[in-house]
Amino acid sequence: MLSFLADYDQYFGPLRLLQYHSFRMLMAIVTAAVIGFILGPWIIHKLRVLKFGQHYDDDRTGDLAAKFDKKNTPTMGGLLIFGSVFLSTVLWARPNIWVFVAMFVYAALTAVGFRDDYLKVIRKSRDGISSGEKMLWQTVITLLALGFLMLDPHSAIKIRELWVPFLKHPVLVAMPLGVLFLMMFFWLVGFSNAINLTDGLDGLAVGCTITVALVYGIMAYASGSSKIADYLLISYVPGTIELAVICGAIVGGGISFLWFNSYPAEVFMGDTGSLALGGLIGMIAFMVQQPLTLVIVGGVFVAEAVSVIIQVGYFKVTKRRFGEGRRFFKMAPIHHHFQKIGWPETKVVARFWIISLICALAGLSTLKLR
């Protein structure tokens, strides 16, 4: 919205700053953070009054829920991030097809996550919407997002390219629509669930999300600039530079949420935040032609998801072979494994943040190593 004021710089010189995407990305960070700091106490208070706390009525968390006293901490904190990101994006991003699709995916998945969290609160258990219903909504959202991109002439061609890290040219210039949908769906669902699994310790998921969003903000800026894209030998995608503003808003919203989510947490993001952020980041990765790089940049999220797959698979194999299921890790996701071996929660979070930063730097290096 405010970006259009740059057209009136002849009347007020400083308005020309709004022409620069780097300035608007920085302002999106600041704006989202300020909004989050302002809204945070009010939202947390409302969630407490409504008793929208995290409930555990089974023993799947073992003694960890009691040990770290998270039982009645308010959830649905993803609403705080959503409000910060959405308002900041509206203020600073210049609307185009890429921005529209990104915010559609974010808003739609926030609604799905909110419904899931709401049902968990009402039932006072871990069971929200069924996995089938969740998968159905994610399928519909992916189909609609892809449909919007294919209907716009500016995005229909570029979205079908498949780029691989370290290569100078696309592997596929025109992916079959079925393959494109499956990949996009897998990324949206996969990283939504991965961030959801990571959201088990205070500050862990949002801290790692901040580093991933910052990297993809840089990638969006690079892919949307013809000069930088040509220099780095990456795909030039006109208009995606505006996604850098959205990534900046995620960073700012994440920083303000981390203020309230740091140990001991005053609020959890819940599925309202994790599903939406995972889907948004996965969609942005596709739109800036860097989907496979997300596996590197989001290495912590990938490790969390893989640890659960290994744990479940190992349990089933050993049960079938020995008649008794065994665990590969002491507990999954893997951050709980380290708690079980005696690491304090704050140490686990800090070390995972360090690993996330290393993964982010490794992902950025792929832009130059081609």
Secondary structure as a PSIPRED ss2 file (coil, helix, strand):
# PSIPRED VFORMAT (PSIPRED V4.0)

   1 M C   1.000  0.000  0.000
   2 L H   0.000  1.000  0.000
   3 S H   0.000  1.000  0.000
   4 F H   0.000  1.000  0.000
   5 L H   0.000  1.000  0.000
   6 A H   0.000  1.000  0.000
   7 D H   0.000  1.000  0.000
   8 Y H   0.000  1.000  0.000
   9 D C   1.000  0.000  0.000
  10 Q C   1.000  0.000  0.000
  11 Y C   1.000  0.000  0.000
  12 F C   1.000  0.000  0.000
  13 G H   0.000  1.000  0.000
  14 P H   0.000  1.000  0.000
  15 L H   0.000  1.000  0.000
  16 R H   0.000  1.000  0.000
  17 L H   0.000  1.000  0.000
  18 L H   0.000  1.000  0.000
  19 Q H   0.000  1.000  0.000
  20 Y C   1.000  0.000  0.000
  21 H H   0.000  1.000  0.000
  22 S H   0.000  1.000  0.000
  23 F H   0.000  1.000  0.000
  24 R H   0.000  1.000  0.000
  25 M H   0.000  1.000  0.000
  26 L H   0.000  1.000  0.000
  27 M H   0.000  1.000  0.000
  28 A H   0.000  1.000  0.000
  29 I H   0.000  1.000  0.000
  30 V H   0.000  1.000  0.000
  31 T H   0.000  1.000  0.000
  32 A H   0.000  1.000  0.000
  33 A H   0.000  1.000  0.000
  34 V H   0.000  1.000  0.000
  35 I H   0.000  1.000  0.000
  36 G H   0.000  1.000  0.000
  37 F H   0.000  1.000  0.000
  38 I H   0.000  1.000  0.000
  39 L H   0.000  1.000  0.000
  40 G H   0.000  1.000  0.000
  41 P H   0.000  1.000  0.000
  42 W H   0.000  1.000  0.000
  43 I H   0.000  1.000  0.000
  44 I H   0.000  1.000  0.000
  45 H H   0.000  1.000  0.000
  46 K H   0.000  1.000  0.000
  47 L H   0.000  1.000  0.000
  48 R H   0.000  1.000  0.000
  49 V H   0.000  1.000  0.000
  50 L C   1.000  0.000  0.000
  51 K C   1.000  0.000  0.000
  52 F C   1.000  0.000  0.000
  53 G E   0.000  0.000  1.000
  54 Q C   1.000  0.000  0.000
  55 H C   1.000  0.000  0.000
  56 Y C   1.000  0.000  0.000
  57 D C   1.000  0.000  0.000
  58 D C   1.000  0.000  0.000
  59 D C   1.000  0.000  0.000
  60 R C   1.000  0.000  0.000
  61 T C   1.000  0.000  0.000
  62 G C   1.000  0.000  0.000
  63 D C   1.000  0.000  0.000
  64 L H   0.000  1.000  0.000
  65 A H   0.000  1.000  0.000
  66 A H   0.000  1.000  0.000
  67 K H   0.000  1.000  0.000
  68 F H   0.000  1.000  0.000
  69 D C   1.000  0.000  0.000
  70 K C   1.000  0.000  0.000
  71 K C   1.000  0.000  0.000
  72 N C   1.000  0.000  0.000
  73 T C   1.000  0.000  0.000
  74 P E   0.000  0.000  1.000
  75 T C   1.000  0.000  0.000
  76 M C   1.000  0.000  0.000
  77 G C   1.000  0.000  0.000
  78 G H   0.000  1.000  0.000
  79 L H   0.000  1.000  0.000
  80 L H   0.000  1.000  0.000
  81 I H   0.000  1.000  0.000
  82 F H   0.000  1.000  0.000
  83 G H   0.000  1.000  0.000
  84 S H   0.000  1.000  0.000
  85 V H   0.000  1.000  0.000
  86 F H   0.000  1.000  0.000
  87 L H   0.000  1.000  0.000
  88 S H   0.000  1.000  0.000
  89 T H   0.000  1.000  0.000
  90 V H   0.000  1.000  0.000
  91 L H   0.000  1.000  0.000
  92 W H   0.000  1.000  0.000
  93 A C   1.000  0.000  0.000
  94 R C   1.000  0.000  0.000
  95 P C   1.000  0.000  0.000
  96 N C   1.000  0.000  0.000
  97 I H   0.000  1.000  0.000
  98 W H   0.000  1.000  0.000
  99 V H   0.000  1.000  0.000
 100 F H   0.000  1.000  0.000
 101 V H   0.000  1.000  0.000
 102 A H   0.000  1.000  0.000
 103 M H   0.000  1.000  0.000
 104 F H   0.000  1.000  0.000
 105 V H   0.000  1.000  0.000
 106 Y H   0.000  1.000  0.000
 107 A H   0.000  1.000  0.000
 108 A H   0.000  1.000  0.000
 109 L H   0.000  1.000  0.000
 110 T H   0.000  1.000  0.000
 111 A H   0.000  1.000  0.000
 112 V H   0.000  1.000  0.000
 113 G H   0.000  1.000  0.000
 114 F H   0.000  1.000  0.000
 115 R H   0.000  1.000  0.000
 116 D H   0.000  1.000  0.000
 117 D H   0.000  1.000  0.000
 118 Y H   0.000  1.000  0.000
 119 L H   0.000  1.000  0.000
 120 K H   0.000  1.000  0.000
 121 V H   0.000  1.000  0.000
 122 I H   0.000  1.000  0.000
 123 R H   0.000  1.000  0.000
 124 K C   1.000  0.000  0.000
 125 S C   1.000  0.000  0.000
 126 R C   1.000  0.000  0.000
 127 D C   1.000  0.000  0.000
 128 G C   1.000  0.000  0.000
 129 I C   1.000  0.000  0.000
 130 S C   1.000  0.000  0.000
 131 S H   0.000  1.000  0.000
 132 G H   0.000  1.000  0.000
 133 E H   0.000  1.000  0.000
 134 K H   0.000  1.000  0.000
 135 M H   0.000  1.000  0.000
 136 L H   0.000  1.000  0.000
 137 W H   0.000  1.000  0.000
 138 Q H   0.000  1.000  0.000
 139 T H   0.000  1.000  0.000
 140 V H   0.000  1.000  0.000
 141 I H   0.000  1.000  0.000
 142 T H   0.000  1.000  0.000
 143 L H   0.000  1.000  0.000
 144 L H   0.000  1.000  0.000
 145 A H   0.000  1.000  0.000
 146 L H   0.000  1.000  0.000
 147 G H   0.000  1.000  0.000
 148 F H   0.000  1.000  0.000
 149 L H   0.000  1.000  0.000
 150 M H   0.000  1.000  0.000
 151 L H   0.000  1.000  0.000
 152 D C   1.000  0.000  0.000
 153 P H   0.000  1.000  0.000
 154 H H   0.000  1.000  0.000
 155 S H   0.000  1.000  0.000
 156 A H   0.000  1.000  0.000
 157 I C   1.000  0.000  0.000
 158 K H   0.000  1.000  0.000
 159 I H   0.000  1.000  0.000
 160 R H   0.000  1.000  0.000
 161 E C   1.000  0.000  0.000
 162 L E   0.000  0.000  1.000
 163 W C   1.000  0.000  0.000
 164 V C   1.000  0.000  0.000
 165 P C   1.000  0.000  0.000
 166 F C   1.000  0.000  0.000
 167 L C   1.000  0.000  0.000
 168 K C   1.000  0.000  0.000
 169 H C   1.000  0.000  0.000
 170 P C   1.000  0.000  0.000
 171 V C   1.000  0.000  0.000
 172 L E   0.000  0.000  1.000
 173 V C   1.000  0.000  0.000
 174 A C   1.000  0.000  0.000
 175 M C   1.000  0.000  0.000
 176 P C   1.000  0.000  0.000
 177 L H   0.000  1.000  0.000
 178 G H   0.000  1.000  0.000
 179 V H   0.000  1.000  0.000
 180 L H   0.000  1.000  0.000
 181 F H   0.000  1.000  0.000
 182 L H   0.000  1.000  0.000
 183 M H   0.000  1.000  0.000
 184 M H   0.000  1.000  0.000
 185 F H   0.000  1.000  0.000
 186 F H   0.000  1.000  0.000
 187 W H   0.000  1.000  0.000
 188 L H   0.000  1.000  0.000
 189 V H   0.000  1.000  0.000
 190 G H   0.000  1.000  0.000
 191 F H   0.000  1.000  0.000
 192 S H   0.000  1.000  0.000
 193 N H   0.000  1.000  0.000
 194 A H   0.000  1.000  0.000
 195 I H   0.000  1.000  0.000
 196 N H   0.000  1.000  0.000
 197 L H   0.000  1.000  0.000
 198 T H   0.000  1.000  0.000
 199 D C   1.000  0.000  0.000
 200 G C   1.000  0.000  0.000
 201 L C   1.000  0.000  0.000
 202 D C   1.000  0.000  0.000
 203 G C   1.000  0.000  0.000
 204 L H   0.000  1.000  0.000
 205 A H   0.000  1.000  0.000
 206 V H   0.000  1.000  0.000
 207 G H   0.000  1.000  0.000
 208 C H   0.000  1.000  0.000
 209 T H   0.000  1.000  0.000
 210 I H   0.000  1.000  0.000
 211 T H   0.000  1.000  0.000
 212 V H   0.000  1.000  0.000
 213 A H   0.000  1.000  0.000
 214 L H   0.000  1.000  0.000
 215 V H   0.000  1.000  0.000
 216 Y H   0.000  1.000  0.000
 217 G H   0.000  1.000  0.000
 218 I H   0.000  1.000  0.000
 219 M H   0.000  1.000  0.000
 220 A H   0.000  1.000  0.000
 221 Y H   0.000  1.000  0.000
 222 A H   0.000  1.000  0.000
 223 S H   0.000  1.000  0.000
 224 G C   1.000  0.000  0.000
 225 S C   1.000  0.000  0.000
 226 S H   0.000  1.000  0.000
 227 K H   0.000  1.000  0.000
 228 I H   0.000  1.000  0.000
 229 A H   0.000  1.000  0.000
 230 D H   0.000  1.000  0.000
 231 Y H   0.000  1.000  0.000
 232 L H   0.000  1.000  0.000
 233 L C   1.000  0.000  0.000
 234 I C   1.000  0.000  0.000
 235 S C   1.000  0.000  0.000
 236 Y C   1.000  0.000  0.000
 237 V C   1.000  0.000  0.000
 238 P C   1.000  0.000  0.000
 239 G C   1.000  0.000  0.000
 240 T H   0.000  1.000  0.000
 241 I H   0.000  1.000  0.000
 242 E H   0.000  1.000  0.000
 243 L H   0.000  1.000  0.000
 244 A H   0.000  1.000  0.000
 245 V H   0.000  1.000  0.000
 246 I H   0.000  1.000  0.000
 247 C H   0.000  1.000  0.000
 248 G H   0.000  1.000  0.000
 249 A H   0.000  1.000  0.000
 250 I H   0.000  1.000  0.000
 251 V H   0.000  1.000  0.000
 252 G H   0.000  1.000  0.000
 253 G H   0.000  1.000  0.000
 254 G H   0.000  1.000  0.000
 255 I H   0.000  1.000  0.000
 256 S H   0.000  1.000  0.000
 257 F H   0.000  1.000  0.000
 258 L H   0.000  1.000  0.000
 259 W H   0.000  1.000  0.000
 260 F H   0.000  1.000  0.000
 261 N H   0.000  1.000  0.000
 262 S C   1.000  0.000  0.000
 263 Y C   1.000  0.000  0.000
 264 P C   1.000  0.000  0.000
 265 A C   1.000  0.000  0.000
 266 E C   1.000  0.000  0.000
 267 V C   1.000  0.000  0.000
 268 F C   1.000  0.000  0.000
 269 M C   1.000  0.000  0.000
 270 G H   0.000  1.000  0.000
 271 D H   0.000  1.000  0.000
 272 T H   0.000  1.000  0.000
 273 G H   0.000  1.000  0.000
 274 S H   0.000  1.000  0.000
 275 L H   0.000  1.000  0.000
 276 A H   0.000  1.000  0.000
 277 L H   0.000  1.000  0.000
 278 G H   0.000  1.000  0.000
 279 G H   0.000  1.000  0.000
 280 L H   0.000  1.000  0.000
 281 I H   0.000  1.000  0.000
 282 G H   0.000  1.000  0.000
 283 M H   0.000  1.000  0.000
 284 I H   0.000  1.000  0.000
 285 A H   0.000  1.000  0.000
 286 F H   0.000  1.000  0.000
 287 M H   0.000  1.000  0.000
 288 V C   1.000  0.000  0.000
 289 Q C   1.000  0.000  0.000
 290 Q C   1.000  0.000  0.000
 291 P C   1.000  0.000  0.000
 292 L C   1.000  0.000  0.000
 293 T H   0.000  1.000  0.000
 294 L H   0.000  1.000  0.000
 295 V H   0.000  1.000  0.000
 296 I H   0.000  1.000  0.000
 297 V H   0.000  1.000  0.000
 298 G C   1.000  0.000  0.000
 299 G H   0.000  1.000  0.000
 300 V H   0.000  1.000  0.000
 301 F H   0.000  1.000  0.000
 302 V H   0.000  1.000  0.000
 303 A H   0.000  1.000  0.000
 304 E H   0.000  1.000  0.000
 305 A H   0.000  1.000  0.000
 306 V H   0.000  1.000  0.000
 307 S H   0.000  1.000  0.000
 308 V H   0.000  1.000  0.000
 309 I H   0.000  1.000  0.000
 310 I H   0.000  1.000  0.000
 311 Q H   0.000  1.000  0.000
 312 V H   0.000  1.000  0.000
 313 G H   0.000  1.000  0.000
 314 Y H   0.000  1.000  0.000
 315 F H   0.000  1.000  0.000
 316 K H   0.000  1.000  0.000
 317 V H   0.000  1.000  0.000
 318 T H   0.000  1.000  0.000
 319 K H   0.000  1.000  0.000
 320 R H   0.000  1.000  0.000
 321 R H   0.000  1.000  0.000
 322 F H   0.000  1.000  0.000
 323 G C   1.000  0.000  0.000
 324 E C   1.000  0.000  0.000
 325 G C   1.000  0.000  0.000
 326 R C   1.000  0.000  0.000
 327 R C   1.000  0.000  0.000
 328 F C   1.000  0.000  0.000
 329 F C   1.000  0.000  0.000
 330 K C   1.000  0.000  0.000
 331 M C   1.000  0.000  0.000
 332 A C   1.000  0.000  0.000
 333 P C   1.000  0.000  0.000
 334 I H   0.000  1.000  0.000
 335 H H   0.000  1.000  0.000
 336 H H   0.000  1.000  0.000
 337 H H   0.000  1.000  0.000
 338 F H   0.000  1.000  0.000
 339 Q H   0.000  1.000  0.000
 340 K H   0.000  1.000  0.000
 341 I C   1.000  0.000  0.000
 342 G C   1.000  0.000  0.000
 343 W C   1.000  0.000  0.000
 344 P C   1.000  0.000  0.000
 345 E H   0.000  1.000  0.000
 346 T H   0.000  1.000  0.000
 347 K H   0.000  1.000  0.000
 348 V H   0.000  1.000  0.000
 349 V H   0.000  1.000  0.000
 350 A H   0.000  1.000  0.000
 351 R H   0.000  1.000  0.000
 352 F H   0.000  1.000  0.000
 353 W H   0.000  1.000  0.000
 354 I H   0.000  1.000  0.000
 355 I H   0.000  1.000  0.000
 356 S H   0.000  1.000  0.000
 357 L H   0.000  1.000  0.000
 358 I H   0.000  1.000  0.000
 359 C H   0.000  1.000  0.000
 360 A H   0.000  1.000  0.000
 361 L H   0.000  1.000  0.000
 362 A H   0.000  1.000  0.000
 363 G H   0.000  1.000  0.000
 364 L H   0.000  1.000  0.000
 365 S H   0.000  1.000  0.000
 366 T C   1.000  0.000  0.000
 367 L C   1.000  0.000  0.000
 368 K C   1.000  0.000  0.000
 369 L C   1.000  0.000  0.000
 370 R C   1.000  0.000  0.000
